[in-house]
């Protein structure tokens, strides 16, 4: 399941970094904080690995 927008892909990348210990979890805000709490690391990796070319900035 790929990300549907650039914003969601970026949020998944931030959540994945916090899950992996590269970034402190207390720095997460908004969507990335919710994603980190509710999604598995495997699913976050799928969202974060989505190519950003031809994706809208935000999904309506």
C-alpha positions as CSV (number, residue, x, y, z in Angstrom):
1,X,0.0,0.0,0.0
2,X,1.9,3.1,-1.2
3,X,1.5,6.6,0.2
4,X,-1.1,8.7,-1.7
5,X,0.7,12.1,-1.2
6,X,4.1,13.6,-0.6
7,X,3.0,14.8,2.8
8,X,2.0,11.3,3.9
9,X,5.3,9.8,2.5
10,X,7.3,12.4,4.5
11,X,5.3,11.7,7.7
12,X,5.9,7.9,7.3
13,X,9.6,8.5,6.9
14,X,9.7,10.6,10.1
15,X,7.8,7.9,12.0
16,X,10.0,5.2,10.6
17,X,13.1,7.1,11.8
18,X,11.7,7.4,15.3
19,X,10.7,3.7,15.4
20,X,14.2,2.7,14.3
21,X,15.9,4.9,16.9
22,X,17.4,7.4,14.5
23,X,15.3,10.3,15.8
24,X,13.8,10.8,19.3
25,X,10.1,9.9,19.5
26,X,9.2,13.1,21.4
27,X,10.1,15.2,18.4
28,X,7.2,13.7,16.3
29,X,4.1,15.8,15.7
30,X,0.8,15.4,14.0
31,X,0.4,12.7,11.4
32,X,3.9,11.2,12.0
33,X,3.1,10.8,15.7
34,X,-0.2,9.0,14.9
35,X,1.5,6.8,12.3
36,X,4.3,5.8,14.7
37,X,1.7,4.7,17.3
38,X,-0.7,2.9,15.0
39,X,1.3,1.3,12.2
40,X,3.8,-1.5,12.2
41,X,7.4,-0.9,11.2
42,X,6.9,-3.0,8.0
43,X,3.9,-0.9,6.9
44,X,5.8,2.4,7.7
45,X,8.6,1.2,5.5
46,X,6.2,0.6,2.6
47,X,4.8,4.1,2.9
48,X,8.2,5.7,3.3
49,X,9.7,3.9,0.3
50,X,7.0,5.3,-2.1
51,X,8.5,7.3,-4.9
52,X,7.5,10.9,-4.7
53,X,7.4,11.6,-8.4
54,X,3.9,12.3,-9.7
55,X,2.4,12.4,-6.2
56,X,0.3,15.4,-5.2
57,X,1.6,17.5,-2.3
58,X,-1.6,16.8,-0.3
59,X,-4.5,14.5,-1.0
60,X,-8.0,16.0,-0.9
